[in-house]
């Protein structure tokens, strides 16, 4: 059964430009490290444009099943990602706004 890992967060207003630049560098970095994301079927990032929290983002990553999601997450946590890309990302967001959850489609 397909599952989605859904992350939500708000980027600090003064960090918006830096975050945009970071996102542009992240995709080429991710393409150079396919082994870290091999279980991920798809990934989409959505920005809040009206209503809600200004600077809000929702990121949805799709996996074949919960085991693949857990494997990908564990691989990321044990990789250089957590010492390089992870801290860079955390510097952009309002800490209390970050959440992560697992969703499954309703059929």
VOPAGU-2260 file (C-alpha; in pm, 1 decimal, decimal comma):
REM VOPAGU-2260
SITE   aa  ch    i         X         Y         Z
SITE  UNK   A    0       0,0       0,0       0,0
SITE  UNK   A    1     138,7     339,6    -100,6
SITE  UNK   A    2     221,4     580,4     182,8
SITE  UNK   A    3     320,5     945,2     186,5
SITE  UNK   A    4     562,3    1108,0     427,8
SITE  UNK   A    5     430,6    1461,2     472,0
SITE  UNK   A    6     652,3    1733,2     618,1
SITE  UNK   A    7     522,4    2081,3     694,0
SITE  UNK   A    8     719,6    2385,5     801,4
SITE  UNK   A    9     741,4    2763,9     781,6
SITE  UNK   A   10    1051,9    2936,4     647,8
SITE  UNK   A   11    1168,6    3238,3     847,3
SITE  UNK   A   12    1075,7    3560,2     659,5
SITE  UNK   A   13    1434,9    3685,2     660,9
SITE  UNK   A   14    1558,0    3350,5     519,0
SITE  UNK   A   15    1322,2    3322,9     218,1
SITE  UNK   A   16    1582,2    3423,7     -44,0
SITE  UNK   A   17    1847,2    3195,4     107,0
SITE  UNK   A   18    1599,2    2906,9     119,4
SITE  UNK   A   19    1509,5    2954,7    -247,3
SITE  UNK   A   20    1879,0    2943,7    -340,5
SITE  UNK   A   21    1930,9    2636,4    -121,0
SITE  UNK   A   22    1640,1    2453,5    -291,1
SITE  UNK   A   23    1797,2    2517,6    -632,2
SITE  UNK   A   24    2122,7    2359,6    -512,7
SITE  UNK   A   25    1949,7    2068,2    -338,9
SITE  UNK   A   26    1803,9    1902,1    -648,9
SITE  UNK   A   27    2142,1    1856,7    -822,9
SITE  UNK   A   28    2285,4    1732,3    -490,2
SITE  UNK   A   29    2003,3    1478,5    -459,7
SITE  UNK   A   30    2063,6    1357,8    -815,4
SITE  UNK   A   31    2428,3    1291,4    -724,1
SITE  UNK   A   32    2316,8    1074,5    -428,9
SITE  UNK   A   33    2045,4     844,1    -571,1
SITE  UNK   A   34    2137,4     570,4    -322,4
SITE  UNK   A   35    1991,1     784,2     -41,4
SITE  UNK   A   36    1653,0     817,1    -212,0
SITE  UNK   A   37    1612,0     489,9    -404,0
SITE  UNK   A   38    1298,5     385,1    -212,5
SITE  UNK   A   39    1126,7     718,1    -283,2
SITE  UNK   A   40     877,2     693,8    -571,5
SITE  UNK   A   41     809,0    1067,0    -594,2
SITE  UNK   A   42     860,9    1392,8    -408,7
SITE  UNK   A   43     671,7    1721,2    -435,1
SITE  UNK   A   44     718,5    2052,3    -258,6
SITE  UNK   A   45     428,1    2295,6    -224,9
SITE  UNK   A   46     449,2    2658,2    -109,5
SITE  UNK   A   47     166,5    2839,4      69,7
SITE  UNK   A   48      46,2    3120,6    -157,7
SITE  UNK   A   49    -283,7    3226,4      -2,7
SITE  UNK   A   50    -418,5    3199,6     351,7
SITE  UNK   A   51    -261,9    2992,9     625,3
SITE  UNK   A   52      93,1    3060,3     737,8
SITE  UNK   A   53     299,8    3296,7     526,0
SITE  UNK   A   54     617,4    3115,4     424,2
SITE  UNK   A   55     453,7    2775,8     475,7
SITE  UNK   A   56     562,5    2465,9     283,9
SITE  UNK   A   57     432,7    2111,2     251,1
SITE  UNK   A   58     662,8    1839,8     118,8
SITE  UNK   A   59     516,8    1504,3      17,8
SITE  UNK   A   60     735,1    1201,4     -47,3
SITE  UNK   A   61     572,5     887,6    -185,9
SITE  UNK   A   62     682,0     533,2     -99,3
SITE  UNK   A   63     558,9     189,5    -202,1
SITE  UNK   A   64     499,4      96,1     163,2
SITE  UNK   A   65     585,2     195,3     519,9
SITE  UNK   A   66     893,3     -29,6     526,3
SITE  UNK   A   67    1043,2     158,0     228,1
SITE  UNK   A   68     968,3     490,4     398,7
SITE  UNK   A   69    1140,6     375,4     717,7
SITE  UNK   A   70    1438,8     240,5     522,5
SITE  UNK   A   71    1486,4     567,4     330,3
SITE  UNK   A   72    1453,9     773,9     647,2
SITE  UNK   A   73    1704,1     550,4     832,8
SITE  UNK   A   74    1950,2     572,3     542,6
SITE  UNK   A   75    1924,2     953,2     541,8
SITE  UNK   A   76    1974,8     972,0     919,8
SITE  UNK   A   77    2296,7     769,8     895,1
SITE  UNK   A   78    2437,3     955,7     594,5
SITE  UNK   A   79    2643,2    1269,2     543,7
SITE  UNK   A   80    2311,1    1438,2     467,2
SITE  UNK   A   81    2246,9    1485,9     837,9
SITE  UNK   A   82    2582,0    1659,4     890,1
SITE  UNK   A   83    2566,8    1880,6     579,0
SITE  UNK   A   84    2226,4    1935,0     417,1
SITE  UNK   A   85    2014,1    1874,5     728,2
SITE  UNK   A   86    2159,6    2152,7     944,0
SITE  UNK   A   87    2146,6    2395,4     649,2
SITE  UNK   A   88    1776,0    2322,1     609,0
SITE  UNK   A   89    1702,1    2357,6     981,5
SITE  UNK   A   90    1859,6    2704,3     986,5
SITE  UNK   A   91    1587,4    2828,1     748,0
SITE  UNK   A   92    1276,5    2714,5     933,3
SITE  UNK   A   93    1081,8    2832,2    1235,7
SITE  UNK   A   94    1149,2    2534,1    1466,9
SITE  UNK   A   95     805,2    2508,0    1626,4
SITE  UNK   A   96     641,8    2481,1    1283,7
SITE  UNK   A   97     811,5    2161,6    1164,2
SITE  UNK   A   98     602,9    1845,4    1159,6
SITE  UNK   A   99     631,8    1507,4     992,7
SITE  UNK   A  100     358,2    1248,5     949,4
SITE  UNK   A  101     272,2     942,4     744,0
SITE  UNK   A  102     -44,3     939,7     531,3
SITE  UNK   A  103    -209,5     661,8     332,4
SITE  UNK   A  104    -464,5     699,3      52,1
SITE  UNK   A  105    -829,0     630,4     128,1
SITE  UNK   A  106    -976,6     393,5    -123,5
